[in-house]
Each structure stands twice: as structure tokens, then as C-alpha cells.
């Protein structure tokens, strides 16, 4: 084998629970292992990066990763970690979500590879859709006792929960269906290991039990391994920014915002995340942590983390654009740099900056600086304030210093509709022409 997978994951802090014998199995031979992704949306957010990275580590270690999209389980809803019953999705939404998740996963795992350990993509709807209820109750339900299922934390918490809503039979069957997935993959792909977040331990071990009980003679091997759920040092939920979830698709979270999310990580979290979310080796990471501790203000850890994750999820080219956009706010930049931004990134960079709308017809004739700063925008309180600021040489248009005699014209427009005004270093204002 290329390297010891469990050892690699352990020093990165990515092992929570592991079934006895799992490490020995992975050291012995190429092993097929799977992780499930439930299609609750048509994309994945950064909470799903950990299972994706686990599958990539698996492949790098010479094992065979299987990514399962839960077209069937998505119809039911996983009760793990949930205090309420999940809303059921209709088939059209589910099909759209399944397709979106497949496309996202294909960016990280090459399902068309010809390697012996090439990744495989499956959808559990393909084998669950023709299963009759009576068949399922006889062939699967018979193997696992209700007592066994009731002992699982995900069930116990819901049944004894404060909400009083309890748990429907639909969600109660979830662990059986997930368990059957493991059995099916064991039979059809010789899959011996299921991985997932620590909240999945109950569902995963039900799967290992089902594999053993549905294979007479007790010879079948099935293993389980989970990683810790990612948390932030301050206790707040990982993966959310002010605007909600941080997604892996640029049309839901721009690359600039994605890059900024990692760049703004706290020192404590950055030390943990650089091990989990990058593939840098231990020596490199230890050196980066040491360098960061000696000069935390330089934020080398956050910069490296943001660079590595943005490149992995998007590309080096997209990373360079995000860095260029970041430098517009925090470094020296020109009107050409601003005009190089697409509209979405430009608006992300200047998110929250006050704006005023100027009529296009008025703008055609040119806008003098006093009007642009006060009467038309109220950026500055009065014409007198505007004149003083211009005399002090503290006003910029699109990052270039201007005097009182400057006229703003069409040639100043960014993305054909914006002009960036600035007083001093940090006071920004947007003119929107429409």
C-alpha cells in the first residue's frame, strides 16, 4: 500500500471512532470503502468537504473510494443529529439534487479513471426502487431487532427529546435502509468499510451488523470508521458565514467569498483546519504552525489554508483571481484591477458599501466631482466638505486620486454600471448608474 491511511488520518485529527480490525484490513490489501451523501440540496457545502477529503485520502492510499448519493435515503431523511422530522422532498427536486451532487463530487474524484482503485459513484435509488415493502420487511427487517435499533443514540435522543414530536416509522427505518446499502455494496463491490461523520456511527454499525447477519456462516467482514464533526473554537457552527452556508459551487458562494472564509479563520481554528482541509504533509504543516506562532500578525497559516482549499475546490486560476480581488481592498491596486473583476466579484468585494443611484441620462453628460460627492450621493455632507476633501487630496475615483476639476464619465464605469468613490483609506462609496 502507498501509506498507512489510519495513521495519516490520526495525526490530522480525523479519526473519531474505529472498529477493531479496520486498520489491519486497510494494511492488508486494497479495500473498497464508501461514504454516503444525502441530496438535501443540489450542491454540497463545506461541511461535506471532510467526507470528500476522506475519499481522496482513501484513493491516495491505494484504496478504492465509493461515493454514494442517497436518492432513496434522501426521500426519507436521516434522523441523526436532528431534533425534528425532516421535510420530504418531491421526486423532481430530489432528481435535481442528486444530479447536482454527482456533478460536485466529479470535480474531486475521477469516476472515469482506468486505475485499479478508480473511484465509483452509485445512487442507492437504483437498488432500492424495485424493493417491495414485504420483501424489505422479510429479508432485511427480520435480521435486526427493534431493541438493537432503539439502543442507537440517534433514535434514543429523538424518542426521549423535549420537543415531544417523537420519531415517525419512516425515519426509524432510515438506519435499516442505510444498513442495506452497506450490504448491497459489500455484495456487488466487495465494499468492506463505511466511513462518515461521528454522528453516523449508529447507522454505520447497523450496516456492519446487517452485512454479517445477511451473510450466513459469519465469514463476511465489514468495518466502520468515523471522523469528528468539525467545530469552531468559539463553539459556533462550522461552515456558515454571515450570508449562510459556504457552498462548494461558485454560483452559490463566489470564489472570493470562499477564499475570504478561510482567510478569516481564527489562529486556533487555522491550526486544526490546515491538517484536516489540506493535503500538505506533516513536516510542512508543523513548520507553518511554528512560523505562525512566532509571527501571528503575518497570518501565514490562514493564507496557506485559504490558498490550498480554494485551489482544491476551485482551481489555481480562480485562487489568483480571489487574491487579486482581496488586494483591491487591502493592497495597492489600480482602476484596471477593478475593471478586471466580474460584476459578482466586484459586488462581493464591496458588499455592504453604501450606494447611490445616478440616472444614466444625467451621467452621459459627465458628472462633476462636487455633485458626485455630495448633492447626487450624500457621500459627503455638503459641497464645502467635498471641496475640502478634494483640496486635501483624499478623494479617489476607482482607486486613482482626483482633483476638483475631474469629471466622471462612461470611461470610468466598472462592469458598465459602477464607479467606486473613496475618501482616505477605508471610506468607500458606490455610484450605480442605471
C-alpha positions in Angstrom: 0.0 0.0 0.0 1.1 3.6 -0.6 0.8 4.7 3.0 -1.0 3.8 6.2 -4.3 5.6 5.8 -5.4 5.4 9.5 -2.0 6.7 10.7 -2.3 9.6 8.2 -5.9 10.4 9.3 -4.9 10.1 13.0 -2.2 12.8 13.0 -4.6 15.1 11.1 -7.2 14.7 13.9 -9.6 12.9 11.5 -10.4 9.7 13.4 -13.2 9.7 16.0 -14.3 6.0 16.2 -12.8 3.0 14.5 -14.0 -0.6 14.7 -11.3 -3.2 15.8 -9.7 -4.8 12.8 -10.2 -1.8 10.4 -6.6 -0.7 10.4 -5.4 -4.2 9.8 -7.8 -4.7 6.9 -6.6 -1.5 5.3 -2.9 -2.5 5.7 -3.5 -6.0 4.3 -5.0 -5.2 0.8 -6.7 -2.7 -1.4 -10.0 -2.1 0.3 -13.2 -0.6 -1.1 -14.9 1.9 1.3 -17.9 4.1 0.9 -19.4 7.4 2.2 -22.9 8.5 1.7 -24.1 12.0 0.7 -27.8 12.8 1.2 -29.3 15.0 -1.5 -30.9 17.7 0.7 -29.7 20.3 -1.8 -28.4 20.5 -5.4 -24.9 21.3 -4.2 -22.7 20.5 -1.2 -21.3 23.0 1.3 -18.0 22.9 3.1 -19.4 20.6 5.8 -19.2 17.9 3.1 -15.6 18.7 2.3 -14.5 16.4 5.1 -16.1 13.2 3.7 -14.9 14.3 0.2 -11.3 14.7 1.6 -11.6 11.3 3.3 -12.4 9.7 0.0 -9.5 11.4 -1.7 -7.1 10.2 1.2 -8.5 6.8 0.7 -7.6 6.9 -3.0 -4.2 8.4 -2.4 -3.5 5.5 0.0 -4.2 3.0 -2.8 -7.8 2.0 -1.7 -11.0 2.2 -3.8 -13.4 5.0 -2.8 -17.2 4.7 -3.4 -19.3 7.8 -3.2 -23.0 7.0 -2.6 -25.6 9.6 -3.4 -28.7 8.8 -1.4 -31.5 9.1 -4.0 -33.5 6.6 -1.9 -32.5 7.6 1.7 -33.0 11.3 0.6 -36.7 10.5 0.3 -36.8 9.6 4.0 -34.4 11.9 5.9 -31.7 10.9 8.3 -32.7 11.5 11.9 -29.1 11.6 13.1 -28.3 14.9 14.9 -31.8 16.2 14.0 -34.4 17.2 16.6 -37.3 17.4 14.2 -38.7 15.4 11.3 -37.2 16.5 8.0 -39.5 17.7 5.2 -39.8 15.2 2.5 -38.6 16.2 -1.0 -40.7 15.6 -4.1 -39.1 13.5 -6.9 -38.4 16.3 -9.2 -36.4 18.2 -6.5 -34.7 15.0 -5.5 -33.6 14.2 -9.1 -32.2 17.8 -9.5 -30.3 17.5 -6.2 -28.9 14.0 -7.0 -27.6 15.3 -10.3 -26.1 18.4 -8.7 -24.3 16.4 -6.1 -22.9 13.9 -8.7 -21.5 16.9 -10.6 -19.9 18.3 -7.5 -18.3 15.0 -6.5 -17.0 14.5 -10.0 -14.8 17.6 -9.5 -12.8 15.8 -6.8 -13.0 12.2 -7.8 -12.3 10.9 -11.3 -15.1 8.4 -11.9 -13.8 7.7 -15.4 -10.3 6.7 -14.3 -8.9 3.4 -15.5 -6.9 2.8 -12.4 -7.4 -0.4 -10.4 -8.6 1.7 -7.5 -10.7 4.1 -9.6 -13.5 5.9 -7.6 -17.0 4.6 -8.1 -20.2 6.7 -8.0 -23.5 5.0 -7.0 -27.1 6.0 -6.2 -29.0 3.8 -3.7 -32.3 4.6 -5.5 -31.0 2.2 -8.3 -31.3 -0.8 -6.0 -34.0 0.3 -3.6 -36.6 1.4 -6.2 -37.7 -2.2 -7.0 -37.7 -3.4 -3.4 -41.3 -4.2 -2.3 -42.2 -3.4 1.3 -43.0 -7.0 2.1 -39.6 -8.1 0.7 -37.8 -5.5 2.7 -39.6 -6.4 5.9 -38.9 -10.2 5.4 -35.3 -10.0 4.1 -33.9 -7.0 6.0 -36.2 -6.2 8.8 -36.1 -9.8 10.1 -32.3 -9.5 10.7 -32.2 -6.6 13.1 -34.2 -6.4 16.3 -36.1 -3.3 17.4 -34.1 -3.5 20.7 -30.9 -3.1 18.7 -32.2 -0.2 16.8 -33.7 1.6 19.8 -30.3 1.5 21.5 -28.8 3.8 18.9 -28.2 7.4 20.1 -29.9 8.9 17.0 -33.1 7.1 18.0 -32.9 7.5 21.8 -32.4 11.2 21.6 -35.4 11.7 19.3 -37.7 9.4 21.3 -36.8 11.0 24.7 -36.5 14.5 23.2 -38.0 17.6 24.7 -39.9 18.5 21.5 -42.4 15.7 22.1 -42.7 15.2 18.4 -41.1 11.8 18.7 -40.0 9.9 15.6 -42.0 8.5 12.7 -41.7 5.0 11.4 -40.3 6.5 8.2 -37.3 7.9 10.0 -37.0 4.9 12.2 -36.4 2.7 9.1 -33.5 5.0 7.9 -30.8 3.1 9.7 -32.1 -0.2 8.2 -32.0 1.2 4.6 -28.5 2.7 5.2 -27.5 -0.7 6.6 -28.9 -2.4 3.5 -26.8 0.0 1.3 -23.7 -1.4 3.0 -24.8 -5.0 2.4 -25.6 -4.3 -1.2 -22.2 -2.6 -1.8 -20.5 -5.4 0.1 -22.1 -7.9 -2.2 -21.7 -6.0 -5.5 -18.4 -4.1 -5.0 -16.8 -6.1 -2.2 -17.1 -3.0 -0.1 -15.7 -3.7 3.4 -15.7 -0.3 5.1 -18.1 2.6 5.6 -16.9 6.0 6.7 -18.7 9.2 7.8 -19.1 11.8 10.5 -19.2 10.7 14.1 -23.0 11.3 14.2 -23.3 8.4 11.7 -21.7 5.8 14.0 -25.0 4.2 14.9 -26.2 3.9 11.3 -22.8 2.6 10.1 -22.5 -0.1 12.8 -26.1 -1.2 12.0 -24.7 -1.7 8.5 -21.8 -3.8 9.6 -24.2 -5.9 11.7 -26.5 -6.4 8.8 -23.7 -7.4 6.5 -22.7 -10.1 9.0 -26.3 -11.3 9.6 -27.2 -11.4 5.9 -24.2 -13.5 5.1 -24.7 -16.9 6.6 -21.6 -18.5 8.2 -20.4 -15.3 9.8 -17.4 -15.0 7.4 -18.3 -11.6 5.9 -16.1 -8.8 7.0 -17.4 -5.3 7.5 -15.7 -2.3 9.2 -16.6 1.2 10.4 -14.6 4.4 10.9 -15.9 7.9 11.6 -14.2 11.3 11.8 -15.1 14.1 14.3 -17.7 16.6 13.4 -15.9 19.9 12.6 -16.4 22.6 15.2 -15.1 26.2 15.7 -13.1 27.1 18.8 -15.8 29.6 19.9 -18.5 26.9 19.8 -20.3 28.4 16.8 -21.3 26.2 13.8 -18.6 25.5 11.3 -19.3 26.2 7.6 -21.6 29.2 8.0 -20.7 32.8 7.2 -22.9 35.9 7.7 -24.6 35.0 4.4 -25.4 31.4 5.4 -23.8 28.2 4.2 -20.4 28.4 2.4 -21.0 26.3 -0.7 -18.6 24.4 -3.0 -20.2 25.8 -6.1 -19.2 29.3 -7.3 -22.7 30.2 -8.3 -23.8 29.8 -4.7 -20.7 31.1 -2.9 -18.3 33.2 -5.0 -14.7 32.1 -5.1 -13.8 35.5 -3.5 -16.2 34.8 -0.5 -15.0 31.2 -0.3 -11.4 32.4 -0.1 -12.2 35.1 2.5 -14.0 32.5 4.7 -10.7 30.5 5.1 -8.6 33.7 5.3 -10.7 34.9 8.3 -10.2 31.8 10.3 -9.0 32.3 13.9 -5.5 31.2 14.8 -6.7 28.3 16.9 -9.1 27.0 14.2 -6.4 27.5 11.4 -4.0 25.2 13.3 -6.7 22.5 13.3 -8.2 23.1 9.8 -4.8 23.1 7.9 -4.4 19.5 9.0 -8.0 18.5 8.0 -8.7 20.5 4.9 -5.3 20.4 3.1 -3.1 17.6 1.8 0.2 19.2 3.0 2.5 16.8 4.7 3.2 16.8 8.5 6.6 18.4 8.1 5.2 21.3 6.1 2.3 21.8 8.4 4.5 21.7 11.6 6.8 24.3 10.0 3.9 26.6 9.1 2.4 26.3 12.6 5.8 27.2 14.1 6.2 30.1 11.8 2.7 31.3 12.6 3.3 31.2 16.3 6.4 33.3 16.0 4.6 36.0 14.0 0.8 35.6 14.2 0.2 39.0 12.7 1.5 37.7 9.3 -1.3 35.2 9.2 0.8 32.7 7.2 -1.4 29.8 8.4 -4.6 31.4 7.3 -3.1 32.5 3.9 -1.8 29.0 3.2 -5.1 27.4 4.3 -7.1 29.7 2.1 -4.8 29.1 -0.9 -4.8 25.3 -0.6 -8.5 24.9 0.0 -9.5 27.4 -2.8 -7.2 25.6 -5.2 -8.6 22.2 -4.3 -12.2 23.2 -4.6 -12.0 25.7 -7.5 -8.6 26.0 -9.2 -5.3 27.8 -9.1 -6.6 30.3 -11.7 -9.7 31.1 -9.6 -7.5 31.4 -6.5 -5.3 34.0 -8.3 -8.5 36.0 -9.1 -9.7 35.8 -5.5 -6.3 37.1 -4.3 -6.3 39.9 -6.8 -9.9 40.8 -5.6 -8.7 40.8 -2.0 -5.8 43.0 -2.8 -8.2 45.6 -4.1 -9.4 46.2 -0.5 -6.2 45.6 1.4 -3.4 46.4 -1.0 -2.4 48.8 -3.7 -4.5 48.4 -6.8 -5.5 50.4 -9.9 -8.6 51.2 -12.0 -7.5 48.4 -14.4 -7.5 45.9 -11.5 -11.1 47.0 -10.6 -12.2 46.7 -14.2 -10.7 43.2 -14.4 -13.3 42.0 -11.8 -16.6 40.5 -13.0 -19.7 42.1 -11.6 -20.5 39.4 -9.0 -16.9 39.5 -7.5 -16.9 43.3 -7.6 -20.1 43.4 -5.6 -18.8 40.8 -3.2 -15.6 42.8 -2.6 -17.6 45.9 -1.8 -20.5 44.1 -0.1 -22.1 46.5 2.5 -20.6 49.6 1.0 -23.2 52.5 0.8 -24.6 53.2 -2.7 -26.4 55.9 -4.6 -28.1 55.6 -8.0 -27.4 58.1 -10.7 -29.7 58.4 -13.7 -28.0 57.2 -16.9 -29.2 60.1 -19.0 -27.7 62.6 -16.5 -24.5 60.6 -16.3 -24.0 60.7 -20.1 -23.0 64.4 -20.0 -20.4 63.8 -17.3 -20.6 64.2 -13.5 -18.5 66.8 -11.8 -16.8 65.8 -8.6 -18.7 68.1 -6.2 -22.0 66.7 -7.3 -20.6 63.1 -7.2 -19.5 63.5 -3.6 -22.4 65.5 -2.1 -25.6 66.6 -4.0 -26.1 63.4 -6.0 -24.9 60.9 -3.4 -24.7 62.4 0.1 -21.4 60.5 0.4 -20.1 63.7 2.0 -22.4 66.1 3.9 -22.1 69.2 1.8 -20.4 70.9 -1.2 -18.0 72.5 1.3 -17.0 69.1 2.7 -16.5 67.9 -0.8 -14.2 70.8 -1.8 -12.1 70.5 1.4 -11.6 66.7 0.8 -10.6 67.3 -2.8 -8.1 70.0 -1.7 -6.7 67.6 0.9 -6.1 65.1 -1.9 -8.1 62.5 -0.1 -10.6 61.6 -2.8 -10.1 58.7 -5.3 -12.2 57.6 -8.2 -11.7 53.9 -9.0 -8.5 53.9 -6.8 -7.0 56.9 -8.6 -6.6 60.3 -6.8 -8.6 63.1 -8.4 -8.9 66.9 -8.0 -11.9 69.2 -8.1 -11.8 69.6 -11.9 -12.2 65.9 -12.6 -15.3 64.8 -14.5 -16.7 61.2 -14.1 -17.6 59.7 -17.5 -18.5 56.4 -19.1 -14.8 55.5 -19.3 -14.8 55.3 -15.5 -17.6 52.6 -15.4 -16.8 49.2 -13.9 -18.9 46.4 -15.3 -20.7 49.1 -17.3 -22.6 50.4 -14.3 -20.4 51.2 -11.2 -18.0 53.9 -10.1 -16.0 53.5 -6.9 -15.5 56.6 -4.8 -13.2 56.7 -1.9 -12.2 59.1 0.9 -9.0 58.2 2.7 -8.1 54.6 3.0 -11.2 53.0 4.2 -14.3 55.1 3.3 -15.9 53.6 0.2 -19.0 54.6 -1.7 -20.5 53.1 -4.9 -22.2 55.1 -7.6 -24.6 52.9 -9.6 -25.6 54.2 -13.0 -28.9 53.0 -14.4 
